[in-house]
Amino acid sequence: MTSHFSLDTIRSRPLPPPEGLVDRVIPGESVAIRRVKQLIGAVAISEAPVLVRGATGTGKELVAEALHRASGRGGNLVAVNCAAIPAELLESELFGHEKGAFTGAERQRIGRIEMAHGGTLFLDEIGDMPLALQAKLLRVLESRRISRVGGTGEIDVDFRLVTATHRNLDAQVAKGGFRSDLYYRINVFPLELPDLRERTSDIPLILARMLDDHLARNPAADLPHFDAGALRALGAHDWPGNVRELRNVLARALVLFPGRMVSARHVRENLLQLAMPEPEGQSELPPAALPAAQGLPEPGQFGGMLEGRTDLDLRGYLRDIEVALIEAALAQHEGCVSRAADALRLRRTTLIEKMKKFGIMRGVEV
């Protein structure tokens, strides 16, 4: 069969996004996030609608930004949170309105869809869009024309559509809560974002990006520094709030530890639980009580444990040690929580929380 492609046709095709462009928007090198970035790079230059799915706080807005930047479109990225705008106002927000269209419409207003002409329209939490408005959005996607509220004419629009939701749209379609025709219109290229707990190895890179962004906005800021233990403690957290929760933790660190080194204990007690830290320069353990003086094994002594083993559960092993030390301290001090906490150099409230976590009931009454 004779090919009908000419050299000019090939040259007119969009070029793939520049190397590293997506990386600059979405930090991380884990397998899970690298796959997401590869998919973004593949679909960015097409016109295909993208549906971004993931739990709250996973960074769906960053995917929309990366798609827009890599698309090469000259217009703006216009974002609308469908869950944050009352249903009765969402239509005007999207389509705009003419002067006098309703009470309070004192002047003409351009809608978000019209603003996105030549660029990208990002509809976040589209699963919360009312059914009546879903029908109007479907018509726009099919005709590429809009009518402002109260208007009579139609306006041509050209935009790339990116939508996002944390809801199960398949289940909503089955229950009649979301239009099936709109669902299949927007779900051309689905992207699933991983939870932060699935890519904790990315936390140092995400933190570094957040700190850089903060410094760009506040050049005189005195930033906190996270040591290796702090990063391990962050990696051990479950992160139910995902990247948004990590951003909150960093915000606390900026307030509580400006210019200071953040340790694992600071992470556990001051950033994840929000207790006031000790004053700077006051060590939580005096020199005589540091690990080297407590009779603990030297790191080299653990070598024998690892020889010929590939299945050591480090978290479980450390948990067992922690439980054994707490039980020993309680036994030594006849179940008195306060004295056991002093022996372990913990706050009494911290020890009680650990006892609840591990199911150690003895002595909880004090």
Backbone torsions as a table, in degrees:
resi	resn	phi	psi	omega
1	MET	NA	136.2	-178.4
2	THR	-78.6	132.3	178.8
3	SER	-77.0	141.8	178.9
4	HIS	-104.3	7.4	178.9
5	PHE	-82.5	130.4	175.2
6	SER	-102.5	169.0	178.0
7	LEU	-61.8	-38.0	179.5
8	ASP	-65.0	-36.7	178.1
9	THR	-63.0	-43.1	179.6
10	ILE	-65.2	-41.9	-178.8
11	ARG	-65.8	-27.5	-176.3
12	SER	-78.7	-9.9	179.8
13	ARG	-70.0	145.7	179.1
14	PRO	-62.2	145.7	176.9
15	LEU	-82.8	150.6	176.7
16	PRO	-64.1	156.9	-178.3
17	PRO	-62.0	148.1	179.1
18	PRO	-59.1	145.0	179.4
19	GLU	-59.3	130.5	176.4
20	GLY	90.6	-10.4	-177.8
21	LEU	-62.9	-47.5	179.4
22	VAL	-65.4	-36.6	179.5
23	ASP	-61.0	-33.4	-179.1
24	ARG	-69.2	-24.0	179.9
25	VAL	-91.1	-41.6	-175.4
26	ILE	-116.7	103.2	179.0
27	PRO	-74.0	147.4	176.5
28	GLY	136.4	145.9	-179.7
29	GLU	-129.0	9.3	179.1
30	SER	-66.2	161.0	-179.9
31	VAL	-58.5	-42.6	-176.8
32	ALA	-62.7	-44.5	-176.6
33	ILE	-79.8	-27.9	175.9
34	ARG	-63.7	-38.2	178.5
35	ARG	-63.4	-43.2	178.2
36	VAL	-59.6	-44.0	-179.1
37	LYS	-64.5	-38.4	178.2
38	GLN	-63.0	-40.7	179.0
39	LEU	-67.1	-39.1	176.9
40	ILE	-61.1	-45.6	179.4
41	GLY	-61.5	-34.4	-178.6
42	ALA	-72.9	-38.3	-172.7
43	VAL	-95.8	-13.9	-171.2
44	ALA	-56.8	-42.7	-173.4
45	ILE	-83.2	-3.1	177.8
46	SER	-88.8	176.2	176.4
47	GLU	-99.0	2.4	-173.8
48	ALA	-63.5	131.8	173.3
49	PRO	-62.0	142.3	-178.1
50	VAL	-118.6	130.6	175.1
51	LEU	-109.8	115.6	-178.5
52	VAL	-97.6	121.3	179.9
53	ARG	-117.1	145.3	179.6
54	GLY	168.7	163.7	-179.8
55	ALA	-67.1	162.2	177.9
56	THR	-58.9	133.7	176.2
57	GLY	87.8	7.2	-178.2
58	THR	-83.8	-9.0	176.1
59	GLY	100.5	36.5	-178.4
60	LYS	-64.3	-31.8	178.9
61	GLU	-67.5	-29.0	177.0
62	LEU	-68.9	-35.1	176.5
63	VAL	-63.7	-43.0	177.9
64	ALA	-60.8	-41.7	179.0
65	GLU	-64.7	-42.9	179.6
66	ALA	-63.8	-42.9	178.2
67	LEU	-61.0	-42.3	-178.7
68	HIS	-66.0	-46.8	-178.1
69	ARG	-62.4	-39.3	-176.5
70	ALA	-81.3	-11.1	-176.8
71	SER	-74.8	-25.0	-176.4
72	GLY	80.0	4.5	179.1
73	ARG	-71.0	139.4	-173.7
74	GLY	-84.0	-15.4	-179.2
75	GLY	-80.1	-169.7	-176.1
76	ASN	-90.9	159.2	167.2
77	LEU	-89.8	116.8	-177.9
78	VAL	-115.1	120.4	-175.4
79	ALA	-108.9	141.5	176.3
80	VAL	-134.9	125.8	174.6
81	ASN	-93.3	104.7	-174.8
82	CYS	-66.6	-22.4	-179.2
83	ALA	-84.0	-18.1	-174.0
84	ALA	-94.3	-9.1	-176.7
85	ILE	-111.2	127.8	178.8
86	PRO	-54.1	143.6	-175.2
87	ALA	-54.1	-37.8	-176.5
88	GLU	-72.3	-15.9	179.6
89	LEU	-104.3	-14.2	-172.9
90	LEU	-65.6	-36.7	-179.4
91	GLU	-62.5	-46.5	178.1
92	SER	-63.6	-37.3	179.1
93	GLU	-62.2	-41.0	-177.6
94	LEU	-79.5	-45.9	-171.1
95	PHE	-98.5	-15.5	-174.6
96	GLY	79.0	176.8	178.5
97	HIS	-150.8	160.1	176.0
98	GLU	-91.0	159.3	177.0
99	LYS	-60.1	130.8	178.8
100	GLY	81.0	8.5	-178.3
101	ALA	-64.4	-29.9	178.2
102	PHE	-158.1	170.5	180.0
103	THR	-58.7	124.9	-179.1
104	GLY	97.8	-10.1	178.3
105	ALA	-83.8	80.3	-173.3
106	GLU	-83.5	-11.8	177.7
107	ARG	-152.9	164.1	177.8
108	GLN	-67.7	143.2	178.0
109	ARG	-132.8	131.9	177.0
110	ILE	-80.7	132.8	-179.6
111	GLY	-83.6	169.2	-176.5
112	ARG	-65.9	-34.4	179.7
113	ILE	-63.4	-43.7	178.8
114	GLU	-65.2	-37.4	177.9
115	MET	-62.4	-29.6	-176.9
116	ALA	-83.0	2.9	-179.5
117	HIS	-56.0	126.0	-177.9
118	GLY	83.7	-4.0	-177.4
119	GLY	-127.9	-137.6	-175.8
120	THR	-126.9	133.4	174.4
121	LEU	-104.1	121.6	179.9
122	PHE	-110.5	110.7	177.7
123	LEU	-101.1	98.6	-179.6
124	ASP	-81.8	146.0	-178.7
125	GLU	52.3	50.3	-179.4
126	ILE	-65.2	-20.7	177.6
127	GLY	-63.7	-15.4	178.9
128	ASP	-95.1	3.2	-179.3
129	MET	-73.0	132.5	178.9
130	PRO	-59.8	149.8	-177.3
131	LEU	-58.4	-41.7	-178.5
132	ALA	-61.5	-38.3	-179.6
133	LEU	-75.6	-29.2	175.8
134	GLN	-59.0	-40.1	179.4
135	ALA	-63.2	-40.1	-180.0
136	LYS	-70.1	-36.9	177.2
137	LEU	-65.4	-41.0	178.4
138	LEU	-58.4	-42.2	179.5
139	ARG	-63.0	-39.1	178.0
140	VAL	-63.4	-43.0	-178.7
141	LEU	-65.3	-30.0	-179.6
142	GLU	-83.4	-37.2	-175.0
143	SER	-99.0	-21.7	-173.8
144	ARG	58.4	38.3	175.5
145	ARG	-138.6	148.4	176.0
146	ILE	-129.0	158.7	170.2
147	SER	-124.8	127.5	176.8
148	ARG	-67.5	152.3	177.1
149	VAL	-60.5	126.4	-178.1
150	GLY	85.4	-1.9	-179.4
151	GLY	-95.8	164.1	179.9
152	THR	-112.9	-26.5	-178.6
153	GLY	-90.3	169.1	177.4
154	GLU	-113.1	148.8	-176.9
155	ILE	-122.7	128.5	177.2
156	ASP	-71.8	138.2	178.3
157	VAL	-134.0	144.5	178.5
158	ASP	-132.7	109.8	-178.8
159	PHE	-147.1	156.5	172.5
160	ARG	-93.5	129.8	-177.0
161	LEU	-98.9	126.8	170.8
162	VAL	-125.5	127.9	178.2
163	THR	-121.1	161.7	179.8
164	ALA	-149.4	152.3	177.0
165	THR	-161.6	152.4	170.6
166	HIS	-101.6	-2.3	-178.1
167	ARG	-85.5	161.0	174.0
168	ASN	-87.7	94.8	-175.7
169	LEU	-67.6	-31.3	176.8
170	ASP	-57.7	-44.1	179.8
171	ALA	-68.4	-37.3	179.0
172	GLN	-65.6	-39.5	177.5
173	VAL	-62.3	-43.8	-179.0
174	ALA	-62.9	-32.2	-179.1
175	LYS	-90.3	-3.8	-179.8
176	GLY	85.9	10.5	-179.6
177	GLY	-88.0	-8.5	177.8
178	PHE	-145.2	136.6	-176.4
179	ARG	-67.3	130.0	-179.6
180	SER	-66.8	-36.2	-179.2
181	ASP	-67.1	-37.1	176.6
182	LEU	-70.3	-39.3	-179.9
183	TYR	-56.9	-47.5	-178.8
184	TYR	-72.6	-20.2	177.1
185	ARG	-74.7	-37.1	-176.9
186	ILE	-92.5	-20.2	-174.5
187	ASN	-94.3	45.7	179.2
188	VAL	-74.6	-43.1	-177.9
189	PHE	-132.8	92.6	-179.1
190	PRO	-79.8	140.2	175.5
191	LEU	-124.7	124.9	-179.1
192	GLU	-104.7	121.7	-179.8
193	LEU	-91.8	134.7	179.0
194	PRO	-76.5	152.5	172.1
195	ASP	-68.7	156.9	-179.5
196	LEU	-62.7	-33.7	-179.7
197	ARG	-64.8	-17.7	177.9
198	GLU	-86.8	-6.8	-179.3
199	ARG	-144.5	48.7	-177.7
200	THR	-63.7	-19.6	177.6
201	SER	-65.7	-15.6	178.9
202	ASP	-84.3	-9.8	-173.3
203	ILE	-56.8	-44.8	178.0
204	PRO	-58.5	-39.5	179.7
205	LEU	-70.1	-38.6	178.6
206	ILE	-65.9	-43.4	177.7
207	LEU	-60.6	-44.8	-179.9
208	ALA	-59.4	-42.1	178.6
209	ARG	-65.0	-42.3	179.1
210	MET	-63.1	-40.6	179.0
211	LEU	-66.7	-40.7	176.6
212	ASP	-61.0	-43.4	179.6
213	ASP	-63.5	-41.0	179.5
214	HIS	-65.1	-41.2	-179.7
215	LEU	-67.3	-34.2	177.5
216	ALA	-64.2	-36.5	178.8
217	ARG	-80.2	-28.7	-176.8
218	ASN	-132.7	79.3	-174.0
219	PRO	-57.1	-25.0	-178.0
220	ALA	-92.5	5.5	-175.7
221	ALA	-65.4	143.1	175.9
222	ASP	-100.0	102.8	-170.3
223	LEU	-81.5	148.0	171.1
224	PRO	-75.5	161.4	178.5
225	HIS	-125.6	135.2	-177.4
226	PHE	-104.7	119.8	178.6
227	ASP	-79.3	177.5	-175.8
228	ALA	-61.0	-37.9	179.1
229	GLY	-64.8	-39.2	178.2
230	ALA	-63.1	-41.8	179.5
231	LEU	-66.0	-36.3	176.7
232	ARG	-66.7	-39.1	179.2
233	ALA	-65.8	-38.6	176.4
234	LEU	-65.0	-38.4	179.5
235	GLY	-68.1	-24.0	-179.2
236	ALA	-84.4	-12.6	-179.9
237	HIS	-73.9	153.0	-175.1
238	ASP	-84.1	-21.1	175.6
239	TRP	54.4	60.7	175.8
240	PRO	-62.6	-26.0	178.5
241	GLY	-93.3	3.3	175.8
242	ASN	59.3	-146.9	-173.8
243	VAL	-63.0	-31.3	178.2
244	ARG	-63.2	-38.2	176.9
245	GLU	-66.8	-39.4	177.1
246	LEU	-62.2	-37.8	177.6
247	ARG	-63.3	-38.2	177.5
248	ASN	-65.8	-40.4	177.9
249	VAL	-61.2	-42.5	178.4
250	LEU	-65.1	-38.3	178.2
251	ALA	-60.1	-38.6	176.9
252	ARG	-66.6	-41.0	-179.9
253	ALA	-63.0	-37.2	178.8
254	LEU	-63.4	-32.8	179.8
255	VAL	-81.3	-44.3	-171.7
256	LEU	-88.0	-27.2	-173.2
257	PHE	-130.8	49.0	178.7
258	PRO	-64.4	123.7	179.3
259	GLY	72.1	7.7	-176.7
260	ARG	-108.7	161.2	174.8
261	MET	-84.7	128.4	179.7
262	VAL	-96.7	127.3	-178.8
263	SER	-102.7	176.4	177.5
264	ALA	-61.8	-39.5	179.8
265	ARG	-66.2	-38.9	176.0
266	HIS	-59.1	-41.7	179.9
267	VAL	-61.2	-49.3	-174.8
268	ARG	-68.4	-42.3	-169.4
269	GLU	-98.4	-29.2	-173.5
270	ASN	-108.5	-28.9	-176.8
271	LEU	-101.3	-41.4	178.4
272	LEU	-83.7	-29.9	179.6
273	GLN	-109.2	-9.4	175.3
274	LEU	58.6	59.7	169.5
275	ALA	-107.9	151.8	-179.9
276	MET	-67.4	134.7	179.5
277	PRO	-77.1	165.3	173.2
278	GLU	-66.3	151.1	177.0
279	PRO	-57.5	149.7	-179.0
280	GLU	-62.3	137.4	179.3
281	GLY	93.3	-11.9	178.2
282	GLN	-99.5	106.4	-177.4
283	SER	-68.1	141.4	177.6
284	GLU	-69.9	-24.5	176.2
285	LEU	-126.5	125.6	175.6
286	PRO	-64.4	157.8	-175.7
287	PRO	-51.8	-36.5	-177.2
288	ALA	-67.9	-16.1	-176.0
289	ALA	-107.0	7.1	178.1
290	LEU	-66.3	155.0	-173.3
291	PRO	-47.3	-37.9	-176.8
292	ALA	-63.9	-23.6	-177.5
293	ALA	-99.6	4.2	-177.3
294	GLN	-98.5	5.9	179.9
295	GLY	76.0	17.0	178.1
296	LEU	-75.4	153.6	179.4
297	PRO	-62.0	146.6	172.2
298	GLU	-70.9	150.8	-179.4
299	PRO	-52.2	-35.9	-178.0
300	GLY	-64.9	-22.7	-178.3
301	GLN	-71.6	-14.9	179.5
302	PHE	-84.1	-6.0	-177.9
303	GLY	-57.6	-40.2	-178.8
304	GLY	-63.0	-31.5	-179.8
305	MET	-65.4	-31.8	-172.7
306	LEU	-89.5	-13.6	-177.7
307	GLU	-63.9	123.7	177.6
308	GLY	74.4	9.6	-179.2
309	ARG	-114.4	140.7	176.3
310	THR	-128.6	9.0	-172.8
311	ASP	-126.1	26.5	-179.6
312	LEU	-71.4	122.7	177.5
313	ASP	-90.2	93.9	-173.5
314	LEU	-61.2	-45.5	-178.4
315	ARG	-63.1	-42.0	178.4
316	GLY	-65.0	-39.5	180.0
317	TYR	-63.4	-46.2	179.8
318	LEU	-66.5	-35.5	177.7
319	ARG	-63.1	-43.8	-179.8
320	ASP	-62.7	-39.5	178.0
321	ILE	-63.8	-43.2	-179.5
322	GLU	-62.3	-44.8	179.1
323	VAL	-61.8	-44.1	-178.9
324	ALA	-62.7	-41.5	-179.9
325	LEU	-67.2	-41.1	179.1
326	ILE	-63.6	-45.5	179.6
327	GLU	-63.8	-37.7	179.1
328	ALA	-66.5	-40.9	179.5
329	ALA	-65.8	-39.7	178.1
330	LEU	-65.7	-41.3	179.6
331	ALA	-65.3	-40.4	-178.2
332	GLN	-65.6	-30.6	-177.1
333	HIS	-110.8	27.9	172.4
334	GLU	53.5	39.7	174.7
335	GLY	80.4	5.6	-179.9
336	CYS	-79.8	112.9	-176.1
337	VAL	-64.1	-42.4	-176.9
338	SER	-60.4	-46.5	-179.7
339	ARG	-70.9	-35.5	176.2
340	ALA	-63.5	-39.9	178.0
341	ALA	-63.4	-41.2	177.4
342	ASP	-62.1	-41.1	-179.6
343	ALA	-64.2	-34.1	-179.8
344	LEU	-91.9	0.1	-178.8
345	ARG	55.9	48.8	174.6
346	LEU	-121.4	156.6	168.6
347	ARG	-69.2	148.6	-179.1
348	ARG	-59.2	-42.1	-179.8
349	THR	-64.4	-35.8	178.2
350	THR	-65.4	-42.2	179.5
351	LEU	-64.4	-42.0	178.9
352	ILE	-60.7	-41.5	178.4
353	GLU	-62.6	-40.2	178.5
354	LYS	-66.4	-38.8	179.2
355	MET	-64.8	-39.9	176.1
356	LYS	-65.1	-42.4	-178.6
357	LYS	-61.5	-41.6	-176.2
358	PHE	-94.1	0.4	179.1
359	GLY	73.7	28.8	178.4
360	ILE	-91.3	106.0	-172.2
361	MET	-92.2	-25.4	-173.8
362	ARG	-61.3	125.6	173.5
363	GLY	86.0	1.3	-178.0
364	VAL	-62.7	-26.1	-179.6
365	GLU	-71.4	-2.0	-176.9
366	VAL	103.8	NA	NA
